[in-house]
Amino acid sequence: MPILNTIVKMDRLAWVGYVYSIRHPKTGKVVYVGQTQDIAKRIMCHINKHHNPKVEDWINKLLQKEMFPIFHIEWMGDFKLCLIKEKEFIAMYKETILNKNKGEGSKLCV
């Protein structure tokens, strides 16, 4: 029975999704909104190389000043709802974010 319980728990975890923001460490200003199923992996992707040159430059400038961006989980829930929730948060922060698609959201990101 323990193996079955572990499989069930792992299956439930596999369907959890996150909508997150990247914020300035001093001002709290939101500069990016994204979604993922693996938040730790996604943070590392942002730090090492980003698909959006503006966000990559912004993060690099912070790191050069020995500051680290804040990664804030805005929402956590059913992964199938991530795109809808991401669009809602993009709309909420559209004045300050550097997202390429300010209102369209993105494709599902693992």
N, C-alpha and C positions, 0 to 999 in steps of 0.2 A: 503493500500500500504506500509506503513513503515515496517510491519512485513515481507512482501515479500522481500523488499530490504535488511533487516537484514539477512534473510536466504540466499540470493544470496551472500552477502558479506562473511558470515560465510563459505559457501561452497567453495568460492575462497580461503579463508585463509587455509582451511583444506588441500589444495593441495600444499602448500608451503613447500619446504624442504630446509635444510641447510647443508652445509659441513663446518665443523669448525676445528680449530686446537687448541691445548693446547700448550701454550708457556711459557718459563721461564720468570719470571717477570723482570729480570735484563738484560739478554742477548738476549731475543726474540727468542731463539732457539726453534724450533718446536719439541715437544716430542710425539705428538699424533695427528692423523687425524681421524675424525669420521663424521657421518652424522645422522641427526634426523629430525623429523617433529616438535618436541617441544623442542626448544633450552633451555628454562629455566629449564624444567624438567631434561634434559640431563646433564646440568651443575651440578644440585643438585645430580644426580646419581654419577657423577665423584667425587664430594667432599665427599659424604657419603660412597660410596662403589663402587668399580670399578671391572669389570669383568676381567681386565688384572692386575695381581699382580705387574708387573713392573711399570705400570703407577700409581697404587694405592700407592706403596712405594714411588715413586717420589713425588707425591702430598703430602703425609704425611710428608715427609722430609721438603718440603717447608713450610707446615703449622706449623711444629715444630719451624721453624726459623721465624715465624710470617710473612711469605710471602704468597702471594696468586697467583696461576697460572693465566695466561691471557688466556681467551677464546676468540678466534678471529674468526669471521665469514669469511670464505674464499669465499664462494659462496652461493647465495640464488636464488631459482627458482623452477621450476616444480619438485615436489617430485619424479616423475617417473624417473628423470634424476640423482637423488642423487647418486646412485651406480656408475654410469659412472664418474661423477664429483669427487666422493670420490677417485676412483682409480687414476684419474689424479693427484690429490693432494698428494696421497700416493707416487706415482712415483716421484713427484717433491721433496718430503722431505724424501725419503727412507733412506738416510744416517744418519739421526738424530732421527727418530721416534722409539718409543717402541711398535708400533702396532704388534699384533701377525701375521697378514697376510699382509706382506709388498708388496702388488702388487695385491692381490686378492680382496681387499676391504672387505666389510662385508655384512651381510644380512640387509635388510631395517630395520631401527631402528626408532621407534616412540618416 
